Amino acid sequence: MNALKLMLSLLIILYIVSCASSQPSATESDHIKGYNMAKEFAKKDAMSHTCFGYRRYKRVGFAEYEARKYSKLLQDQNRSENFIKGFYAGYESYYREFLDLYCGP
């Protein structure tokens, strides 16, 4: 009977620990929020470019350069550093995706 109680206790503790560790931390949450916020900005910017020279816009570094124009806005909104890093990462990813969508072959 004691072995059964011990086993049940271990399972409950394991369940609690697994649930607690699956919650994103505040910094991870900020990063994800920033990443998701970037989608609309990247879409708008990708749509505003002419498709002439489209491959130039896809170059490494260009999307990051474009995302940096929102630095002041994000800082004025008192966004965390992790939010801003997430925004840049999301912007770069979405920007290329939308350029391919609107200008791709």
C-alpha positions in Angstrom: 0.0 0.0 0.0 2.9 2.4 0.8 4.4 1.7 -2.6 1.2 2.6 -4.3 1.0 5.9 -2.3 4.6 6.7 -3.1 4.0 6.0 -6.8 0.9 8.2 -6.9 2.7 11.0 -5.1 5.6 10.8 -7.6 3.1 11.0 -10.5 1.4 14.0 -9.0 4.7 15.8 -8.5 5.8 14.9 -12.0 2.5 16.3 -13.4 2.9 19.5 -11.4 6.5 20.0 -12.5 5.7 19.4 -16.2 2.8 21.9 -16.1 4.9 24.5 -14.5 7.8 24.2 -16.9 5.6 24.4 -20.0 4.5 28.0 -19.2 6.6 30.5 -21.1 8.6 32.9 -19.0 7.9 36.6 -19.2 10.9 37.2 -21.5 9.8 34.4 -23.8 6.3 35.7 -23.9 7.6 39.2 -24.8 9.7 37.7 -27.6 6.7 35.9 -29.0 4.4 39.0 -28.7 7.0 41.0 -30.6 7.4 38.4 -33.2 3.7 38.3 -33.8 3.3 42.1 -33.9 5.9 42.3 -36.7 3.6 40.5 -39.1 1.4 43.5 -40.0 4.3 45.9 -40.2 6.2 43.5 -42.5 3.2 42.9 -44.7 2.5 46.6 -45.1 6.1 47.3 -46.0 6.4 44.3 -48.4 3.3 45.4 -50.2 4.6 49.0 -50.6 7.7 47.9 -52.5 7.6 47.6 -56.2 8.6 44.2 -57.3 11.3 45.7 -59.5 14.5 44.7 -57.7 12.6 42.3 -55.5 15.7 40.0 -55.1 17.6 43.0 -53.7 15.0 43.4 -51.0 15.4 39.7 -50.0 19.1 40.1 -49.3 20.3 39.3 -45.9 20.3 42.4 -43.8 17.8 44.4 -45.8 14.8 43.2 -43.8 16.7 43.9 -40.6 17.4 47.4 -41.8 13.8 47.9 -42.6 12.7 46.6 -39.2 15.0 49.1 -37.5 13.0 52.0 -38.7 10.4 51.0 -36.0 13.0 51.1 -33.2 11.9 54.6 -32.1 8.2 53.6 -32.1 9.0 50.5 -30.0 11.1 52.4 -27.5 8.5 55.1 -27.2 6.0 52.3 -26.3 8.5 51.1 -23.6 8.8 47.7 -25.1 11.2 45.3 -23.5 14.5 44.3 -25.1 13.1 40.8 -25.7 10.0 42.2 -27.3 12.1 44.3 -29.7 14.4 41.3 -30.5 11.3 39.2 -31.2 9.9 42.0 -33.4 13.1 42.1 -35.5 13.1 38.3 -35.9 9.5 38.2 -36.9 9.8 41.2 -39.2 12.7 39.6 -41.0 10.9 36.3 -41.4 7.5 37.8 -42.4 9.0 40.4 -44.7 10.7 37.8 -46.9 7.6 35.6 -46.8 5.4 38.5 -48.0 7.9 39.5 -50.7 7.8 36.0 -52.1 4.0 36.1 -51.9 3.6 39.4 -53.7 6.6 39.4 -56.0 7.7 35.8 -56.3 7.9 34.0 -59.6 
